[in-house]
């Protein structure tokens, strides 16, 4: 009987001793790991200035601002569209699905500004007149007379001839509508990987900003004075085809005389998006083919003449649209456009893509588009190159090495398949992730 009583007591004490020892060991291990983890945390990251600056970095704020702006536009436009509620909910869910799915997101995200512009342009007709600003009839012609000493649009459209009508109709009525698609194909085929999304976003924001300005500052085009004179304008007036009506009369059609009166944005003279499209396309194509720049300049000037000859825009409108396109292009070129490498004709000829070399101020870094010819060699799968301490920030479908200011030399082994396939490799130095004092100058993406 004693044996029966003593055995459970012995077993119980043994189990308790082992449990206490194992729990104490586990607690010590956890405590040790916590101490080691705390020691690994850089104290500099906990500084309030650096914490806030890391939160408000441009690479964080810009995508947030893009989504916020698009959300505001979609919600505002869908709220005034005369359609059923379940259709609006379906549109919102469908757009969210396109942005969430990995298959559709790389294609739809760059075109988000374009879709925002299209829905805003379509919804313009449903904005109540009481919520719209007054229409300026005499501001643009007066400004043109003050700046240039005469109304250039009236001088160019005073005498009309059939040959000039055809010459103006070709770029304004045909080329203008197909040029963005042709430019997109050319950009995709003959530019470094990553150029087409930049062009799509630039094109979308050009139109989006242009339409917002036209809504906030509505102005009458030159044809308005030919039809109504200086009569005050209102939003019930229909648009006019201007000089394009002569083209419909010649071909016996009603293409332009039926579409322009039904335009959702009749008083959108300033800025001229026709001039903006031509300028943006010319700048991107000149960036890819620098030797063809004079031809694109001729095209832009040709379209400028067409818009004034057909009484659709003043010269002030053309300057405004062209300046807007130029600003957007140079922002994109300075921050997002990859460099064109001499000797590479098609996108498949680019084994690596270089971004933002022009932003470096370090005299030890030459502004060479072929940086690996200067600093590195690829031999037997080993790549040695100079680069900045970098942090890797994931983008839509690739990783960009945004670099800081300390020049170091690293080596990394890269398999040959990386250079054969379109795979992105990015060298990462996490220590500089929160090093906001040294802002990025050079971005390098290896494809």
Secondary structure, 3 states (H helix, E strand, C coil): CHHHHHHHHHHHHHHHHHHHHHHHHHHHHHHHHHHHHHHHCCHHHHCHHHHHHHHCCHHHHHHHHHHHHHHHHHHHHHHHCCCCHHHHHHHHHHHHHHHHCHHHHHHHCCCHHHHHHHHHHHHHHHCCHHHCCCCECCHHHHHHHHHHCCCHHHHHHCCCCHHHHHHHHHHHHHHHHHHHHHHHHHHHHHCCCCHHHHHHHHHHHHHHHHHHHHHHCCECCHHHHHHHCCCCCCCCCCCCCCCHHHHHHHHCCCHHHHHCCCCCCCCECCCCHHHHHHHHHHHHHHHHCHHHHHHHHHHHHHHHHHHHHCCCCCHHHHHHHHHHHHHHHHHHHHHCCECCCCCCCCHHHCCCEEECHHHCCCCCCCCCCCHHHHHCEEECCEEEEEEEEEEEEECCCCEEEEEEEEEEEEEEECCHHHHHCCCCECCCCHHHCCCCCCCCCCEEEEC
